[in-house]
Structure formats: C-alpha cells, structure tokens
C-alpha cells in the first residue's frame, strides 16, 4: 500500500483551492481511493489506478500526486 497527497498548485476550476486537496491510497492490486479533504463537497472515490486520477484531476500538471511526507 502506498500513500500520496494530491497537491494542487493552481486551482483551474475555482472549487478546491490550492495546496493539499486530497489523500490517496494505492493498494497492491493498483486500485486507488481518493479522499477529498477540502471544500464543501468532500467525498471518497475509488479509481482503477493512479494514472486515471492524474488524467482527470491533474489539469495538465497543475495538480500532482506526491508521496506522503514529501510536500
């Protein structure tokens, strides 16, 4: 199991702000869980892999996955 933080350098949507916006756990089978920790609509979402999270939420590099403790 690996733990990451989703760090937003620029909030292109104006919804979640910048900085650490979510916590991510990647399980040994590659499945991931994202826990949004900011904003009015916090949620928990299951994804097939880290790549899918980066494609949807990365906003062209403006948001990145960072190993926990490296922010």
N, CA, C and O atoms as a CHARMM CRD file, in Angstrom:
* protein
*
  284
    1    1 UNK  N      0.84900  -1.17500   0.00000 PROA 1      0.00000
    2    1 UNK  CA     0.00000   0.00000   0.00000 PROA 1      0.00000
    3    1 UNK  C      0.89700   1.24100   0.00000 PROA 1      0.00000
    4    1 UNK  O      1.87700   1.31800   0.74100 PROA 1      0.00000
    5    2 UNK  N      0.53800   2.20800  -0.84800 PROA 2      0.00000
    6    2 UNK  CA     1.28000   3.46300  -0.92600 PROA 2      0.00000
    7    2 UNK  C      0.31700   4.61900  -0.66200 PROA 2      0.00000
    8    2 UNK  O     -0.85300   4.57100  -1.04000 PROA 2      0.00000
    9    3 UNK  N      0.83400   5.65800  -0.00500 PROA 3      0.00000
   10    3 UNK  CA     0.00800   6.81500   0.33500 PROA 3      0.00000
   11    3 UNK  C      0.57500   8.05400  -0.34900 PROA 3      0.00000
   12    3 UNK  O      1.78200   8.29700  -0.33700 PROA 3      0.00000
   13    4 UNK  N     -0.33200   8.83000  -0.94600 PROA 4      0.00000
   14    4 UNK  CA     0.04000  10.04600  -1.65300 PROA 4      0.00000
   15    4 UNK  C     -0.84200  11.19600  -1.19200 PROA 4      0.00000
   16    4 UNK  O     -1.87100  10.99000  -0.54700 PROA 4      0.00000
   17    5 UNK  N     -0.43000  12.39000  -1.52600 PROA 5      0.00000
   18    5 UNK  CA    -1.26800  13.57000  -1.36600 PROA 5      0.00000
   19    5 UNK  C     -1.47000  14.16500  -2.74500 PROA 5      0.00000
   20    5 UNK  O     -0.54500  14.19500  -3.55700 PROA 5      0.00000
   21    6 UNK  N     -2.66600  14.63500  -3.01000 PROA 6      0.00000
   22    6 UNK  CA    -2.95400  15.32300  -4.26100 PROA 6      0.00000
   23    6 UNK  C     -2.75300  16.80500  -3.98500 PROA 6      0.00000
   24    6 UNK  O     -3.51300  17.41800  -3.23500 PROA 6      0.00000
   25    7 UNK  N     -1.71900  17.37400  -4.60200 PROA 7      0.00000
   26    7 UNK  CA    -1.32900  18.75000  -4.33700 PROA 7      0.00000
   27    7 UNK  C     -1.69100  19.60700  -5.54600 PROA 7      0.00000
   28    7 UNK  O     -1.23600  19.35200  -6.66100 PROA 7      0.00000
   29    8 UNK  N     -2.49700  20.60300  -5.31400 PROA 8      0.00000
   30    8 UNK  CA    -2.96000  21.49600  -6.38000 PROA 8      0.00000
   31    8 UNK  C     -2.15400  22.78700  -6.32000 PROA 8      0.00000
   32    8 UNK  O     -2.24200  23.53800  -5.34800 PROA 8      0.00000
   33    9 UNK  N     -1.36800  23.04100  -7.36300 PROA 9      0.00000
   34    9 UNK  CA    -0.57100  24.26900  -7.44800 PROA 9      0.00000
   35    9 UNK  C     -1.39400  25.43000  -7.98800 PROA 9      0.00000
   36    9 UNK  O     -1.17200  26.58400  -7.62200 PROA 9      0.00000
   37   10 UNK  N     -2.34000  25.11800  -8.85500 PROA 10     0.00000
   38   10 UNK  CA    -3.23700  26.12600  -9.41400 PROA 10     0.00000
   39   10 UNK  C     -4.63100  25.52500  -9.48900 PROA 10     0.00000
   40   10 UNK  O     -4.80700  24.43300 -10.03100 PROA 10     0.00000
   41   11 UNK  N     -5.61200  26.21800  -8.95700 PROA 11     0.00000
   42   11 UNK  CA    -6.99600  25.73100  -8.95200 PROA 11     0.00000
   43   11 UNK  C     -7.71200  26.25900 -10.19100 PROA 11     0.00000
   44   11 UNK  O     -8.28200  27.35000 -10.16700 PROA 11     0.00000
   45   12 UNK  N     -7.68100  25.48000 -11.27700 PROA 12     0.00000
   46   12 UNK  CA    -8.25700  25.94700 -12.53600 PROA 12     0.00000
   47   12 UNK  C     -9.78400  25.98700 -12.51100 PROA 12     0.00000
   48   12 UNK  O    -10.39300  26.69900 -13.30900 PROA 12     0.00000
   49   13 UNK  N    -10.41200  25.22800 -11.60000 PROA 13     0.00000
   50   13 UNK  CA   -11.88000  25.20700 -11.53100 PROA 13     0.00000
   51   13 UNK  C    -12.44000  26.18300 -10.50900 PROA 13     0.00000
   52   13 UNK  O    -13.62300  26.52100 -10.56000 PROA 13     0.00000
   53   14 UNK  N    -11.59500  26.64600  -9.57000 PROA 14     0.00000
   54   14 UNK  CA   -12.07700  27.54100  -8.53000 PROA 14     0.00000
   55   14 UNK  C    -12.89200  26.84800  -7.45000 PROA 14     0.00000
   56   14 UNK  O    -13.63600  27.50400  -6.72100 PROA 14     0.00000
   57   15 UNK  N    -12.76000  25.52000  -7.33600 PROA 15     0.00000
   58   15 UNK  CA   -13.57800  24.77400  -6.37800 PROA 15     0.00000
   59   15 UNK  C    -12.80500  24.35300  -5.13700 PROA 15     0.00000
   60   15 UNK  O    -13.28500  24.54900  -4.02100 PROA 15     0.00000
   61   16 UNK  N    -11.62400  23.78100  -5.30800 PROA 16     0.00000
   62   16 UNK  CA   -10.94300  23.17400  -4.16800 PROA 16     0.00000
   63   16 UNK  C     -9.80500  23.99700  -3.59500 PROA 16     0.00000
   64   16 UNK  O     -9.30300  23.67100  -2.51900 PROA 16     0.00000
   65   17 UNK  N     -9.38800  25.03600  -4.26600 PROA 17     0.00000
   66   17 UNK  CA    -8.27200  25.82300  -3.77000 PROA 17     0.00000
   67   17 UNK  C     -6.94500  25.17700  -4.11300 PROA 17     0.00000
   68   17 UNK  O     -6.87900  24.27000  -4.94300 PROA 17     0.00000
   69   18 UNK  N     -5.87500  25.65400  -3.46200 PROA 18     0.00000
   70   18 UNK  CA    -4.53400  25.13800  -3.73500 PROA 18     0.00000
   71   18 UNK  C     -3.98300  24.44100  -2.49600 PROA 18     0.00000
   72   18 UNK  O     -4.57100  24.49700  -1.41600 PROA 18     0.00000
   73   19 UNK  N     -2.84600  23.78500  -2.67900 PROA 19     0.00000
   74   19 UNK  CA    -2.23000  23.02100  -1.59700 PROA 19     0.00000
   75   19 UNK  C     -2.72400  21.58600  -1.61700 PROA 19     0.00000
   76   19 UNK  O     -3.17900  21.09600  -2.65100 PROA 19     0.00000
   77   20 UNK  N     -2.63600  20.90900  -0.47400 PROA 20     0.00000
   78   20 UNK  CA    -3.09200  19.52000  -0.38100 PROA 20     0.00000
   79   20 UNK  C     -4.62100  19.51900  -0.38100 PROA 20     0.00000
   80   20 UNK  O     -5.25200  20.07100   0.52000 PROA 20     0.00000
   81   21 UNK  N     -5.20600  18.89200  -1.40100 PROA 21     0.00000
   82   21 UNK  CA    -6.66200  18.88200  -1.52700 PROA 21     0.00000
   83   21 UNK  C     -7.26900  17.50000  -1.32000 PROA 21     0.00000
   84   21 UNK  O     -8.47300  17.37200  -1.09500 PROA 21     0.00000
   85   22 UNK  N     -6.42100  16.44900  -1.39900 PROA 22     0.00000
   86   22 UNK  CA    -6.93700  15.09200  -1.22300 PROA 22     0.00000
   87   22 UNK  C     -5.82400  14.16600  -0.75700 PROA 22     0.00000
   88   22 UNK  O     -4.63800  14.43500  -0.94700 PROA 22     0.00000
   89   23 UNK  N     -6.24600  13.06400  -0.13800 PROA 23     0.00000
   90   23 UNK  CA    -5.33500  11.99800   0.26600 PROA 23     0.00000
   91   23 UNK  C     -5.64200  10.78900  -0.60300 PROA 23     0.00000
   92   23 UNK  O     -6.80400  10.48700  -0.87400 PROA 23     0.00000
   93   24 UNK  N     -4.58900  10.09700  -1.03900 PROA 24     0.00000
   94   24 UNK  CA    -4.75100   8.98900  -1.97900 PROA 24     0.00000
   95   24 UNK  C     -4.05000   7.75400  -1.43400 PROA 24     0.00000
   96   24 UNK  O     -2.91500   7.83000  -0.96500 PROA 24     0.00000
   97   25 UNK  N     -4.73100   6.62200  -1.49800 PROA 25     0.00000
   98   25 UNK  CA    -4.13100   5.33900  -1.13800 PROA 25     0.00000
   99   25 UNK  C     -4.14500   4.44900  -2.37200 PROA 25     0.00000
  100   25 UNK  O     -5.18500   4.26600  -3.00600 PROA 25     0.00000
  101   26 UNK  N     -2.97900   3.89400  -2.70900 PROA 26     0.00000
  102   26 UNK  CA    -2.88600   2.92200  -3.79500 PROA 26     0.00000
  103   26 UNK  C     -2.66600   1.54900  -3.16800 PROA 26     0.00000
  104   26 UNK  O     -1.71200   1.34500  -2.41800 PROA 26     0.00000
  105   27 UNK  N     -3.55000   0.61800  -3.47800 PROA 27     0.00000
  106   27 UNK  CA    -3.46300  -0.73100  -2.93200 PROA 27     0.00000
  107   27 UNK  C     -2.56000  -1.60100  -3.80500 PROA 27     0.00000
  108   27 UNK  O     -2.22400  -1.21800  -4.92500 PROA 27     0.00000
  109   28 UNK  N     -2.16700  -2.76200  -3.30000 PROA 28     0.00000
  110   28 UNK  CA    -1.21600  -3.63800  -4.00200 PROA 28     0.00000
  111   28 UNK  C     -1.73600  -4.10600  -5.36000 PROA 28     0.00000
  112   28 UNK  O     -0.94000  -4.47500  -6.22300 PROA 28     0.00000
  113   29 UNK  N     -3.04500  -4.10100  -5.56700 PROA 29     0.00000
  114   29 UNK  CA    -3.60600  -4.51400  -6.86300 PROA 29     0.00000
  115   29 UNK  C     -3.73100  -3.34600  -7.84100 PROA 29     0.00000
  116   29 UNK  O     -4.23000  -3.52600  -8.95200 PROA 29     0.00000
  117   30 UNK  N     -3.28100  -2.14400  -7.43900 PROA 30     0.00000
  118   30 UNK  CA    -3.33400  -0.97500  -8.30200 PROA 30     0.00000
  119   30 UNK  C     -4.55400  -0.08600  -8.11300 PROA 30     0.00000
  120   30 UNK  O     -4.53900   1.07400  -8.52400 PROA 30     0.00000
  121   31 UNK  N     -5.61000  -0.61100  -7.49500 PROA 31     0.00000
  122   31 UNK  CA    -6.79900   0.20600  -7.23000 PROA 31     0.00000
  123   31 UNK  C     -6.43100   1.31800  -6.25400 PROA 31     0.00000
  124   31 UNK  O     -5.53900   1.16300  -5.42000 PROA 31     0.00000
  125   32 UNK  N     -7.13900   2.45000  -6.37600 PROA 32     0.00000
  126   32 UNK  CA    -6.83100   3.61300  -5.54600 PROA 32     0.00000
  127   32 UNK  C     -8.10600   4.18700  -4.94500 PROA 32     0.00000
  128   32 UNK  O     -9.19100   4.07200  -5.51500 PROA 32     0.00000
  129   33 UNK  N     -7.95100   4.80000  -3.79400 PROA 33     0.00000
  130   33 UNK  CA    -9.03400   5.53400  -3.15000 PROA 33     0.00000
  131   33 UNK  C     -8.56600   6.97000  -2.94500 PROA 33     0.00000
  132   33 UNK  O     -7.47000   7.21700  -2.44100 PROA 33     0.00000
  133   34 UNK  N     -9.41600   7.91100  -3.34700 PROA 34     0.00000
  134   34 UNK  CA    -9.13300   9.33300  -3.15400 PROA 34     0.00000
  135   34 UNK  C    -10.12400   9.88200  -2.13700 PROA 34     0.00000
  136   34 UNK  O    -11.33600   9.74200  -2.30000 PROA 34     0.00000
  137   35 UNK  N     -9.60200  10.50600  -1.09000 PROA 35     0.00000
  138   35 UNK  CA   -10.43200  11.16400  -0.07900 PROA 35     0.00000
  139   35 UNK  C    -10.20700  12.65700  -0.20500 PROA 35     0.00000
  140   35 UNK  O     -9.14600  13.16500   0.15800 PROA 35     0.00000
  141   36 UNK  N    -11.21900  13.36900  -0.72600 PROA 36     0.00000
  142   36 UNK  CA   -11.13300  14.82700  -0.84900 PROA 36     0.00000
  143   36 UNK  C    -11.27400  15.43700   0.53700 PROA 36     0.00000
  144   36 UNK  O    -12.21400  15.11000   1.26200 PROA 36     0.00000
  145   37 UNK  N    -10.35300  16.32000   0.91600 PROA 37     0.00000
  146   37 UNK  CA   -10.32400  16.82400   2.29300 PROA 37     0.00000
  147   37 UNK  C    -10.60400  18.31300   2.38900 PROA 37     0.00000
  148   37 UNK  O    -10.51600  18.88600   3.47500 PROA 37     0.00000
  149   38 UNK  N    -10.94100  18.95500   1.26700 PROA 38     0.00000
  150   38 UNK  CA   -11.24300  20.38900   1.28600 PROA 38     0.00000
  151   38 UNK  C    -12.55100  20.65200   0.56000 PROA 38     0.00000
  152   38 UNK  O    -13.05400  19.80000  -0.17200 PROA 38     0.00000
  153   39 UNK  N    -13.08500  21.82400   0.77200 PROA 39     0.00000
  154   39 UNK  CA   -14.26900  22.24800   0.04400 PROA 39     0.00000
  155   39 UNK  C    -15.57200  21.79600   0.66400 PROA 39     0.00000
  156   39 UNK  O    -15.59900  21.09100   1.67300 PROA 39     0.00000
  157   40 UNK  N    -16.63500  22.21500   0.04100 PROA 40     0.00000
  158   40 UNK  CA   -17.98000  21.91500   0.53600 PROA 40     0.00000
  159   40 UNK  C    -18.46700  20.52500   0.13200 PROA 40     0.00000
  160   40 UNK  O    -19.46600  20.04600   0.67000 PROA 40     0.00000
  161   41 UNK  N    -17.78200  19.87300  -0.80100 PROA 41     0.00000
  162   41 UNK  CA   -18.25300  18.59900  -1.32800 PROA 41     0.00000
  163   41 UNK  C    -17.19600  17.51100  -1.15700 PROA 41     0.00000
  164   41 UNK  O    -16.78400  16.87300  -2.12600 PROA 41     0.00000
  165   42 UNK  N    -16.76300  17.30700   0.08700 PROA 42     0.00000
  166   42 UNK  CA   -15.76800  16.27700   0.36700 PROA 42     0.00000
  167   42 UNK  C    -16.37000  14.91100   0.06100 PROA 42     0.00000
  168   42 UNK  O    -17.54500  14.66300   0.33400 PROA 42     0.00000
  169   43 UNK  N    -15.55300  14.02800  -0.50800 PROA 43     0.00000
  170   43 UNK  CA   -16.06000  12.71900  -0.89300 PROA 43     0.00000
  171   43 UNK  C    -14.92800  11.71000  -0.90900 PROA 43     0.00000
  172   43 UNK  O    -13.75400  12.06300  -0.80600 PROA 43     0.00000
  173   44 UNK  N    -15.30500  10.44900  -1.03900 PROA 44     0.00000
  174   44 UNK  CA   -14.36400   9.34800  -1.16800 PROA 44     0.00000
  175   44 UNK  C    -14.69400   8.62100  -2.46500 PROA 44     0.00000
  176   44 UNK  O    -15.84000   8.23700  -2.69600 PROA 44     0.00000
  177   45 UNK  N    -13.67300   8.43200  -3.31600 PROA 45     0.00000
  178   45 UNK  CA   -13.88800   7.86900  -4.64600 PROA 45     0.00000
  179   45 UNK  C    -12.87300   6.76200  -4.90100 PROA 45     0.00000
  180   45 UNK  O    -11.70100   6.89700  -4.55100 PROA 45     0.00000
  181   46 UNK  N    -13.32500   5.66600  -5.51300 PROA 46     0.00000
  182   46 UNK  CA   -12.44600   4.55900  -5.88900 PROA 46     0.00000
  183   46 UNK  C    -12.09700   4.69100  -7.37300 PROA 46     0.00000
  184   46 UNK  O    -12.97200   4.92800  -8.20600 PROA 46     0.00000
  185   47 UNK  N    -10.80500   4.53300  -7.69300 PROA 47     0.00000
  186   47 UNK  CA   -10.31100   4.62000  -9.07000 PROA 47     0.00000
  187   47 UNK  C     -9.58100   3.33200  -9.41400 PROA 47     0.00000
  188   47 UNK  O     -9.12100   2.61900  -8.52200 PROA 47     0.00000
  189   48 UNK  N     -9.47100   3.02900 -10.70900 PROA 48     0.00000
  190   48 UNK  CA    -8.77300   1.82200 -11.15100 PROA 48     0.00000
  191   48 UNK  C     -7.26600   1.91100 -10.98300 PROA 48     0.00000
  192   48 UNK  O     -6.61100   0.89500 -10.75300 PROA 48     0.00000
  193   49 UNK  N     -6.69400   3.13000 -11.09500 PROA 49     0.00000
  194   49 UNK  CA    -5.24400   3.28000 -10.99800 PROA 49     0.00000
  195   49 UNK  C     -4.86500   4.74600 -10.82400 PROA 49     0.00000
  196   49 UNK  O     -5.69700   5.63800 -10.98900 PROA 49     0.00000
  197   50 UNK  N     -3.59400   4.98300 -10.48800 PROA 50     0.00000
  198   50 UNK  CA    -3.10100   6.34800 -10.29800 PROA 50     0.00000
  199   50 UNK  C     -3.15900   7.14700 -11.59600 PROA 50     0.00000
  200   50 UNK  O     -3.45100   8.34200 -11.57900 PROA 50     0.00000
  201   51 UNK  N     -2.88600   6.49600 -12.70800 PROA 51     0.00000
  202   51 UNK  CA    -2.89700   7.20300 -13.99000 PROA 51     0.00000
  203   51 UNK  C     -4.25700   7.85100 -14.25200 PROA 51     0.00000
  204   51 UNK  O     -4.32300   8.99200 -14.71100 PROA 51     0.00000
  205   52 UNK  N     -5.32700   7.13700 -13.96500 PROA 52     0.00000
  206   52 UNK  CA    -6.67400   7.69100 -14.16800 PROA 52     0.00000
  207   52 UNK  C     -6.90100   8.93800 -13.31800 PROA 52     0.00000
  208   52 UNK  O     -7.51700   9.90100 -13.77500 PROA 52     0.00000
  209   53 UNK  N     -6.40800   8.92100 -12.09300 PROA 53     0.00000
  210   53 UNK  CA    -6.54200  10.08300 -11.20700 PROA 53     0.00000
  211   53 UNK  C     -5.78800  11.27000 -11.79700 PROA 53     0.00000
  212   53 UNK  O     -6.29700  12.39100 -11.81600 PROA 53     0.00000
  213   54 UNK  N     -4.57300  11.01800 -12.27700 PROA 54     0.00000
  214   54 UNK  CA    -3.76600  12.10100 -12.85900 PROA 54     0.00000
  215   54 UNK  C     -4.40300  12.66300 -14.12700 PROA 54     0.00000
  216   54 UNK  O     -4.37500  13.87400 -14.34800 PROA 54     0.00000
  217   55 UNK  N     -4.97100  11.80500 -14.95000 PROA 55     0.00000
  218   55 UNK  CA    -5.60300  12.26400 -16.19600 PROA 55     0.00000
  219   55 UNK  C     -6.79800  13.16400 -15.89800 PROA 55     0.00000
  220   55 UNK  O     -6.95900  14.20800 -16.53000 PROA 55     0.00000
  221   56 UNK  N     -7.63000  12.77200 -14.94800 PROA 56     0.00000
  222   56 UNK  CA    -8.85200  13.51900 -14.64400 PROA 56     0.00000
  223   56 UNK  C     -8.56900  14.76300 -13.79800 PROA 56     0.00000
  224   56 UNK  O     -9.12500  15.82800 -14.06300 PROA 56     0.00000
  225   57 UNK  N     -7.71900  14.63600 -12.79500 PROA 57     0.00000
  226   57 UNK  CA    -7.53600  15.72500 -11.82700 PROA 57     0.00000
  227   57 UNK  C     -6.22000  16.48800 -11.96900 PROA 57     0.00000
  228   57 UNK  O     -6.00400  17.46800 -11.25600 PROA 57     0.00000
  229   58 UNK  N     -5.33500  16.06200 -12.87300 PROA 58     0.00000
  230   58 UNK  CA    -4.02100  16.67700 -12.99800 PROA 58     0.00000
  231   58 UNK  C     -4.01400  18.04700 -13.63700 PROA 58     0.00000
  232   58 UNK  O     -3.09500  18.83500 -13.41000 PROA 58     0.00000
  233   59 UNK  N     -5.04000  18.34600 -14.44400 PROA 59     0.00000
  234   59 UNK  CA    -5.14600  19.65900 -15.09500 PROA 59     0.00000
  235   59 UNK  C     -3.82800  20.07500 -15.75000 PROA 59     0.00000
  236   59 UNK  O     -3.34100  21.18900 -15.55300 PROA 59     0.00000
  237   60 UNK  N     -3.26200  19.15000 -16.53600 PROA 60     0.00000
  238   60 UNK  CA    -2.05700  19.48300 -17.28400 PROA 60     0.00000
  239   60 UNK  C     -0.83900  19.77900 -16.42600 PROA 60     0.00000
  240   60 UNK  O     -0.00400  20.59900 -16.80600 PROA 60     0.00000
  241   61 UNK  N     -0.72400  19.12600 -15.28000 PROA 61     0.00000
  242   61 UNK  CA     0.42600  19.32900 -14.39300 PROA 61     0.00000
  243   61 UNK  C      0.19600  20.34800 -13.29500 PROA 61     0.00000
  244   61 UNK  O      1.08100  20.58000 -12.47200 PROA 61     0.00000
  245   62 UNK  N     -0.97900  20.96000 -13.27000 PROA 62     0.00000
  246   62 UNK  CA    -1.26800  21.96200 -12.22500 PROA 62     0.00000
  247   62 UNK  C     -1.64000  21.31600 -10.89700 PROA 62     0.00000
  248   62 UNK  O     -1.65200  21.97300  -9.85600 PROA 62     0.00000
  249   63 UNK  N     -1.94400  20.01300 -10.94500 PROA 63     0.00000
  250   63 UNK  CA    -2.19600  19.22100  -9.74100 PROA 63     0.00000
  251   63 UNK  C     -1.35700  17.95600  -9.87300 PROA 63     0.00000
  252   63 UNK  O     -1.30900  17.34900 -10.94300 PROA 63     0.00000
  253   64 UNK  N     -0.69500  17.55600  -8.78700 PROA 64     0.00000
  254   64 UNK  CA     0.20900  16.40500  -8.87800 PROA 64     0.00000
  255   64 UNK  C      0.06900  15.49000  -7.68300 PROA 64     0.00000
  256   64 UNK  O     -0.31400  15.91500  -6.59300 PROA 64     0.00000
  257   65 UNK  N      0.38900  14.21400  -7.90700 PROA 65     0.00000
  258   65 UNK  CA     0.42500  13.23100  -6.84300 PROA 65     0.00000
  259   65 UNK  C      1.81400  13.23300  -6.23000 PROA 65     0.00000
  260   65 UNK  O      2.80900  13.06300  -6.93500 PROA 65     0.00000
  261   66 UNK  N      1.88400  13.42400  -4.92200 PROA 66     0.00000
  262   66 UNK  CA     3.15800  13.49900  -4.21300 PROA 66     0.00000
  263   66 UNK  C      3.14400  12.46100  -3.10500 PROA 66     0.00000
  264   66 UNK  O      2.18100  12.40200  -2.34000 PROA 66     0.00000
  265   67 UNK  N      4.20200  11.62600  -2.99300 PROA 67     0.00000
  266   67 UNK  CA     4.24000  10.67200  -1.88800 PROA 67     0.00000
  267   67 UNK  C      4.05900  11.37100  -0.54300 PROA 67     0.00000
  268   67 UNK  O      4.59900  12.45400  -0.31600 PROA 67     0.00000
  269   68 UNK  N      3.29800  10.74400   0.33700 PROA 68     0.00000
  270   68 UNK  CA     3.03100  11.33900   1.64600 PROA 68     0.00000
  271   68 UNK  C      4.33100  11.71600   2.34500 PROA 68     0.00000
  272   68 UNK  O      5.29800  10.95500   2.33500 PROA 68     0.00000
  273   69 UNK  N      4.34200  12.88800   2.94700 PROA 69     0.00000
  274   69 UNK  CA     5.51100  13.36500   3.68000 PROA 69     0.00000
  275   69 UNK  C      6.50600  14.13300   2.82800 PROA 69     0.00000
  276   69 UNK  O      7.52100  14.61000   3.33600 PROA 69     0.00000
  277   70 UNK  N      6.22100  14.25700   1.52400 PROA 70     0.00000
  278   70 UNK  CA     7.16400  14.94800   0.62700 PROA 70     0.00000
  279   70 UNK  C      6.64600  16.30500   0.16900 PROA 70     0.00000
  280   70 UNK  O      7.22200  16.90500  -0.73900 PROA 70     0.00000
  281   71 UNK  N      5.58400  16.79600   0.76900 PROA 71     0.00000
  282   71 UNK  CA     5.02400  18.09000   0.35900 PROA 71     0.00000
  283   71 UNK  C      5.80400  19.19400   1.02500 PROA 71     0.00000
  284   71 UNK  O      5.50400  20.37100   0.82200 PROA 71     0.00000
